[in-house]
Amino acid sequence: MAAISALFFDVGGVLLTNGWDRTTRRQAAELYHLDWDTLEERHELVVADFETGRITLDEYLDRTIFHDPRPFSREEFKAYLLDRSQPDADSLAVAAELAATRRYLMATLNNESAELNAHRIQRFGLRRYFTVFFTSCFLGLRKPDPRIYRLAVNLTQRDPEECLFVDDRPLNVESARAVGMRAIRFENAAQLRRELVALGVL
């Protein structure tokens, strides 16, 4: 088996908290007194376009939040949305250690909208660890679609077995393995470190 030469990390749920997941949306609905069922129905109708770059954050908010008059401003809500992101310091420390070895191509492979993706890369200094960001908003595909994994592998000019993928969602991990990548289901930073050591990556 070929040696691992490229590492692909999910962002939300591994390196950072999820940026705008179901839990966060429910919290927003409670705080801003939004009808939960309406918000979720509208979100599900547009999330694919949002995360593959076909609509902007403002267009997403027009369709999910500001379709009715609100007692709060768009700027206030956007600030709240962006502020939900928090780092996992232990996971980022693992990424920093891997990057410092200079043995691997360090990449992210995640589903995210363009504006949120850019905010999180900047705010948490992810360029310090990663040289390329394979994000659904740029690739026009979302995990667990097998095509997004094949595209990331092909763009790095590697065989799938040279590539190790880390994600917290079982289906995303299964899909990576189905295209020939090696993969780790993330639970916490300590478990990730143990599995990386077992694979000879750390």
N, C-alpha and C positions, 0 to 999 in steps of 0.2 A: 504493500500500500504506500502511496506517495506521502511524503512528509507534508504536514500542514504548513501552508505559506501565507494564507489570508484568513483574517478573522472578521466576521460580520456580526455586529451587535444590534439587537433591537434597542430602542431608546426608552420609550414609555414602558414601565414595568420592569426594566432591568437597570438602566443607568439613572433614570429619573422616574418620578411618578408619572402616571398617565396624564396627558395634557387635558383631554376633554372626553373622558370616558363616561360610562353610565352613572357611576357613583358621583362624579363631579357634576354632571348635568342635573342629577336629582338634588344635590346640595344647592345648585343655582336656582332650581325651581322653587325650593323652599325659601331661600333667602329673598328672591325677587317676586315671590307670590305668582309664579307662572303655573299654568295648568300642565301637570306632568304628562298626561296622556297626549295632549296636543303637541307639546314639545317633542316627545319621543316619536310620534307619528311623522311629524315634519322632518325631524332629524334623519330618520331612517330613509325618507324619500330622497334626501339630498346628500347624505354623507359620502356616497361613492363619488359623486361629482366634486365634493369638497376636498376629499383626500387624494384625488387624482388630478387636481389642479384645473378642473374645468370651471369652477366658480371660486371667487375670492372669499375672504373672511367676511367682508361687508355684504356680499351677496348671500352668503350662508346665513348671516344674522338677519337680513331682510326676510328670509323665508322661514326662519325658525323662531325668532324673537320679536322682531319689529314689524311684523305683519299687522299688528294692532298697536294703538297708541300705548306708550309706557310712561310711568312716572319717573323713570330713570333714563339717563342719556346713553347713547351708543358708546361714547368714550368711557363712561363708567363701567359698562358691562364688559367691554373689551379688556379694560385693565384688570377686572376681576378674573376673566377667563385666563389671561396670560399669567396671572399671579398664582394660579393653582399649581403650577409646575414647581416641584421641589427635587433636590438632588438625593441620590443614594450615595452617600460619601464612601461607603465601603466598596460598592461596585465601581465607582469612578477611580478608586485607588487601584483596583485590579486592572482597569483599562490603562491607567498611567504606568503601572509596572510593565504591562505587555508592550506598550508603546516605547518605553525606555530601552527595551531589548533590541529594538530596530531589526528584529528577525521577521516581522510579519507586515503585510499590508493590513492596515487597520481601517475598517469601514463600518458604517452603520447601514442597516437595512430595516426600514421602518415605514409604517403607514402614518402619514401626517399631512396636514394642510401646509401650504407654503409659508404663510405668515407665522404660524405656530412653530414650524420647523426652524425658521430663521431665528425667531426669538430664543428658542431653547439652545440652539447652537451657540449663539452669542452670549446669552446670559450665563450659561454654565461652562463656557470655555471649551467646548467639545473639539475645537480645532487643535487643541493641545495634544489630543490623543488620536484623532482620526484624520486621515488624509482625503477621504472621499465619503460622500453622503448619498447613499442610494435610497431615496425617499419616494414614496408613492406619488407625491405631487409632481415630481420631475419625470418619473418613469411612466406615468399613466396607467399603472397597474398597482394592485394591492395584494398583500399577503392575505390569504394563503394561496393565491393563484400561482401555479407552478411556473408560469412565465416570468414572474418577477425574480425568482431565484435564478433561473437560467440566464436571464438578462444580466443580472449582477455578476454571475460567474463569467459569462462571455466577455463582459466589458473589462474584467480584470485579466483576461487571457490566461485563465487557469483551468485545470481539470476540476470537476466538482469535488473529488475526494481530497484535493488540496485545501478545501475551504471548510472552515468550521463556523457554524452559525449558533448564536445564543439568543434565546427568546423565552418568554415566560408562558406563552400560550401553547398548549399541546398540539393543536392543529397546525400551527405555524412550524413547529419543530418537525412534525410528521411530514409536512409538505417539502421541507428542505431535504429531509432524508430521502424522500421519494425521487428527487432529481439527482441524488448521488452525493449530496453534501453530508459532511458529518455535523452533528448538532448536539447541543446541550439544552435541556429544559431547565431554565433558571428558576431557582427557588429563593436563594439568598446568596450573598457574596461569599460566605464561607463555603457553601456547597459548590459554587462555581469555581472557586480556587482549588478545591480538592479535585474536581473533575479535570480541570486544566492541567494540574500536576500529573494526574493519572495518564493523561494523553501525551505527556512530555512537552506541553506547550509552555508551562511555567516551571 
